[in-house]
């Protein structure tokens, strides 16, 4: 689903216009993938808008940042409030929530510590990932030739570096073939699972 291209994005304590949410090409995250993120959702319920397990998502985001030696200058409550502020600023009753903590612009090199730790929060309306037909009848899943990183390769939390394999695997699907893919386990992992068609497939 394409971005709307309008609305507000929270960046380092301020709401900025969507078109102005920019970082420098020399930012550390662009070259080394030094960022961690979460994906959460806000739902439109009978009792009003509600974010599903937002507290757990923010705690995991903070834990991920610490493992990558990044200390955001905003705490759990501040980030939670910032998410609510961003949702309200965009007038959404339901939306996808993407907070990200990343190394910004200072210098380039394998040592990330000189670079500042920046934080941004995006929200946008994003419906069901699969079509109603796929959910009800099952869907085809291609086993990607790209494997997941071994558990002892990089920390296993959601990060810009770990998820880089997903676009590669997606691009390998032929046009109009399986709508999604499942990466195989790394060679060092004990269990490798394969997925097929839920509707009578192997």
N, C-alpha and C positions, 0 to 999 in steps of 0.2 A: 504493500500500500504506500503510495507516494505521500510525502510530507505536504501539509497544507501551505507551508511557506509564509504563514502569518502567525501572529500571537506573540507571547512572551516566553523567554527562557531565562532561568535564574543562573547567574554566573558570579561567583565570589561575592555573594551578599546583595547583588542588585538584579532587578528585572530589566532585561534588555529586549529590544525588538528582535524578532526572529532573524531578520536579515543582518543584524549587527552582532550576532553571536559568533564571533570569529576568534581564532587563535593564530599565532605566528607559525609559519611553515617550519621554522627552526625549533619548535617546541619538542621537548624530549619524547613525548608520547607518539609523535608522528614518525619518528625514526626507530624507536625502540619498543613501542607498544607498552609504555610504562603507565598503565591506568587500570583501575578496577571499577566495576559497575554493578548495578542491580537492575532487574526488570520486575516491576510490580504493577498492580492494576488497581484502579479505582472503579467501583461498580455503582450503578444507579439502582438503589434498593427502595423498597417501600418506606423505609425509615430515613431516606435521604442518601446522599453519596457516602460511600464507605470504602476505605482502602484495605485490601485484604492483607493481613499479617504484615503491615508496614513496619511495625517495631522489629520483627525478626529480620526483615530485609535490610533495615538500616544498621542493625547490629552486625549482620554479616558483612555489609559494606565496610564498616569501621574495622572489623577483624581483618578483612582482606587487605585494607590499606596498611594496617600495621605490619602484616606479614611482608608486604612490599616496601617496608620502611618509609611509609608516607604517613605523616601526622596531619590530618586536616585541621584547619583552625576553627572548625565548626563542630560542635558536639552532636550527640544523637538527637536531643530535643530541638536544637537549632535547625538541623537538617529536616526533621519531621515538620517543623513549622514552615520551613522554606518550601517544602513540597505542597503543603496545604495552600500557601500563598500563591504558588505558581498555578495550581489547579484553579483557584478562584480568579486569578488574574486573567486566565484564558476562558473563564465561563463554562468549564466542562462539568457535567454531572457524572460522566464515565470517561475514563481515558487510560492510556498506558503511561507508566512512569519510569523514566530512565535517569537515575542519579549516577554521576560518574566522578571519580576522584583521579586526578592525573598529574603527571609532572609537566610543567609548563616551560616557558622560554627563559633560558639563561645561557647555557652552553651545551655543546654536544660532546658525548663521550660515554663510555660504558658506565662510568660513575654517575648515577642520577642525583646524588645528594645536593649538588649546587643549585639544581633547578627547583623552582617553587612548586608547592603542592596546591593545585587549583581544583575547584569544585564547580560542577554545573548540574543543572536539573532540567531535563526536557519532559514535556508532557504532550501527548497528541491523541486524537481519537483513532483507535485501532480496533476494529471489530474482530470477529472470530478468525483464527489463523487458517482454518480449513473451511471449505464450503459445507453447507448443510448435507449435501449428498455424500460427500466424503465421510463425514462424521457418522451418518446413518448406515452407509453401505460398506464402509471400509475404504482403504486407500492403498496404493502401491508404494512401497518403500524400497529405495535402491540402497544396497550395501556399498558404501563408499570405499574406494581403494585407499583413501587417506585414513590412517589410524589415529586414534586419540594419543595424546602424549602419554608416555609411561608415568605412573604415579610419582616417581622420583626424578622427573625431568624438570618440571616447574610446579610451583604451588597450584593446587587444583581449583581455586576459586574462580568465579567469573572475572576474566580480565581481558584487556585488549589483545594481549599476546596469545592467550589460550584459545580464544575464539577465532583467531585468524584462519584456522583450517576450515571453518564453516563456509565462507564464500568460495574457496577452492572446490570443496566437495559439491556445492550447489551448482557451480559452473560446469561440472562434469556431466550433469544430467542432460541427455539429449532433449531437444525441443519436444514439448508435449509428452514427456515421459513421466516417471514417478514424481509426484509433487513434493516429496521430501526425501531425506536420506538418513541413514544411521551409520555413524563412523564405527569401524571395528575397534575392538580393544587393542591396546598396545601389546607387542609380543610378550612383554614381561608379565602381563596380567593373566590370572588363572582362568577367568571366565570370559568367553566371547559369545555374545548373543546375536542372533540374526532375526530379522523381522520380515514377515511376508504379508500377503493379503489377508485381512481379517475375515473376508467373506469367502471362505472355502479354499483359500490358497494354501500353499505349502509353507 
